[in-house]
């Protein structure tokens, strides 16, 4: 209705102009002609307008998704929970085995089966850990537990191939590249800044532990919030990818006990080869299509 008023308003002035300068007969004829012309023009414009607006929105959405995949920055601004459905899932390196689901018991025990390796030589790995936070099940999550009130959380990630190197031989940047990649989990609302590896050491000869500090953008205020993460990484026997569990909290909560909770979570982490069976290893397709070969 509002658009119709905008386009019809000029028509009224056109009718008045015709009446003031013509004879009654001429005026009547011109009036009908003008009304037909204006209505036809307004109708055509109004019919065409929605498709133009929709096309512009579609192009804008496409550009924003491409920009996020390239830089990790949401060009549309800070993203609230309500808009997560349209957001591309962060790249954590996690690939689920077909026919499996991520589960969490009432006690907080989380389990999942993932695939690592290559298409020609896939390996199945069983992961488990215990977290006091609720398992997230939205489309943007892989394996992640999170406290919605505090922002404390833990998530799973898988690195690129280690090319035969042991955990001890790998540089800390090897693990950071996955976590702080422009499309990584910590870059969901923008690229982190001030990333520093504070500690890095081996535990029991099978796990690598890292403590990292950084700042990332707040979902609600768009301000940079200092955060600390504890990372445990292991390379399951017979594989060449490091599987990581990352527990983190903002810096102020870290100093008030969140560090203890995070350490308890990573200490519970396990990633071991799945029992071998005759069943073919297939990737769980998360795009509502048919399963595909790994």
N, C-alpha and C positions, 0 to 999 in steps of 0.2 A: 504493500500500500504506500509506503514511504517513497519508494522509487517512482511509483506512478505519479505522485504529486510533483515530484521534481521535474519530470519530463513534460507534464501537462501544463505546468505553470506558464511557460513561454507561449503556449498556444493561446491563452486568454488575451495576452497583450497583442498578439497578432490579429485576433478577431477585432479588437478595438481599433487598431490602426486601419483596417480595411473599412470599417463602418464610417470612420471620420473623413474618408477621402473618396468615397464612391457613392453611386446612386443606390437606392434600396434594392433594385433587382440585381444589380451587379454585386452588391454587398452580400445578398443572400447566397448567390452562386459561389462567390469567393469563400464565404464562410463555410459552406459544405465542403468545398475542395480543401480548404486549409485544415478542417477538422479531420478529414480522411488522411491527409498527408501526415499530420502530427501524430495521430493515433497509430498509423502504420509504422512510423519511425520509432515511436516509443515502444510499441509491442515488440518490434524486431530487436531493439536494444535490450529490453528486459529479458527476452528469451535467450539472447546470446550471452548475457552477463554471467549466469551461473556457471556455464561451461568454462568461461575464461577464468573465473575465480577458482574453480576446482582444479583447473590445469595448473594455475600458479601455485596452489597449495601443494599439488603433487610434485611439481618441480622442486619447490622449496624443501619438502620432506626428503626427497632424493638427495639433494645437495647436502643437507645436514647430515644424513647417514654416511655419505661418502666422506665428508669432512671429518666426522668422528673416527671412521675407520683409518683415515690417513694420519690424523693428528692426535686423536684421543680427546678432542675438545668438542663439546656440544655447542654448535653455533647458535642454537635456539635458546641458549641461556641455561640457568640451573634447572635441573630436571627433578620434579617431585615424584613421589611414589606413583601418583595417578598416571604419569606418562611413561612409566617403565615398560609398559606393554609394547610401545613402539620403538624401544631402544634396542640397538644391536647388543647381543650378549658379549660380555668381555671375553677375551681370549685367554683362557687359563691353561690350555693344552690338554684338558680333560676330555677323553672320549669314552663313552660308556659301551659296554658289551651288550649286544642285542639280547633281549629277553630278561634283562635285569633292571632293578630299580634301586634308588638310594633309599635306605631305611634308617629310622631312628627309633630306638626303644623308649619306653617311659623314663628310663634311667639316664637317657642321653647318649646311649651307645649308637654310633653312626657306622654304617657299613655300605660298601659299594664295590662293584667290579668294573674295572676300567681296562682299556687296551693301550699298550705302548708299543714302540717299535716302528715297523714300516708295513706297508700293504703286503709286501712279499714275505715278510717275516714278523707277523704280529705276535705279541705276548699278552697274556691275560694276568692281571694283578688284582688281588683282593686287598682293599684298604679298610682300615677301621680306626676310630678314635672316639673319645668321649668328651662331650661338651655340654655345659649347662644351658646353652642357648637353643632356641627352636630352629629346626631344620627349615631352611627357606626352599620354597617349591615354585617360585615364579619363573617365567621364561628366561629371565636374565641370569639365573643362577645355575651352576653346575653342582658342586658339593659345597655347601656353605651353611653354617649355623650363625645366627646373629641375634643380638639383643636389640630390639627395635627402640628401646628407650635410651640406652647408653651408647649404642653404636659399636660396642665391643663385639668381636666376632672371630670366626675361624673359617678358612676355606682351603680347598685342595687345589694344587697346581702341578703341572708336569712340564719339565724343561725340554729343550731340544736334545738331540743325541749328544752324549758325552764323548763320543769317538774313542771309546776304550779307556778313557782316563778314570782314575778312582776319585772318590769324593774329596779326598785330601789333596789331590793334584789340581782340582778345578779351582779357578780363581773365583772370588766372591762375585765378580761381575757376571759370571755365567748364570747364577741364580737370580741376580737382580734384573737381568735382561728380560726374563719372563714376567717378573712381578711388576716392573715399572715400565714395561713396554707401553707405547701410546695407546694400544688397545687392551692393555692389561687391567686386572681387577682394580688396582689402586688408581687407575687413570679414568675411572668411570665418569667422574664429573670434571675432569681436567688433569693435566699432567702434574704429578707430585714434584715438589721442590725440596732442596736441602737434604737430599738422600745421603745418608752416612751409615756405613757399616761399623757399628760400635764394637762388636765382638764376633769372632768366628773361630770355632774349635770343633774337633772331632769328639764323639761320645761313643764309647764301647767299640770303636773301630768300624761301626756299621752306619752311623748317623753323623751328619754334619749339622751343627747348630749355629745359627746366626742371629744377632740382635741388630735391628736396623731402626734408625730414626728418620723421619721425613715429615713433610707437611703436605696436606692435600686439601682440596676445596670442600667446604661444607655443602651438603645437599640443600639446606634450608637458607643459609645466609650468604653463600658464595664467598665466605671468608676462608683464609688459609688456617687450618687447624693442625698444630703439631701432633704427631702420632708416633707410637713405637710398636714394632712388630717383632715377634719371636718366630723364627723359621727353623723347622727341622726337615732335613732332606735325606733321602736314602735311595740307593740304586738297587732295586730288587734283584736277586740272583738270576742270572741268565738274561738280563735286560741291559739296555744302554741309555736309559732315560732316568733322570732323577725325579722322584715323586716327592712333592713337598706339602707340608701342612703349615699354614701361616695363621698365627693367632695375634690379634692386635687390639689396641685401645688408644684413646687419645692420651696425650702426655700427662695431663693432670690426673686422670684416673689410673694411669700406669703407676704413678708414685703413691697412690692410695690403696694399692692391693690388686689392681688388675694384672700386674706383672705375675703375681702368684697364680692367679687363675689361668693365665695364658701358658705358664710353664706346665701346669697340671695337664692342660689340654695337649700340648705337644709331646709331653712324656707318655701319653697314652697312645700315640700314633704307631700304626703298624702298616707295612706294605709288603706283602709276600706274594710269590707266584701262585696262581690258581692251580688247583689239582688238574692234571691233564685228562682230557676226555676225547672221545671221537667226534664230538660236535664241532662244526666249523666256527671259527671266530668271525663274528660279523659285528659291524658297527650299529649301534642303536641310532636310527635316524630320528632326529628331533624336529624334522620339518613336516611331519604328518604324511610322509611318503613311505615307500617300501624300504626295507632295510637294504643296505648296500654292503658289498664286500669291503673289508678293511684294507 
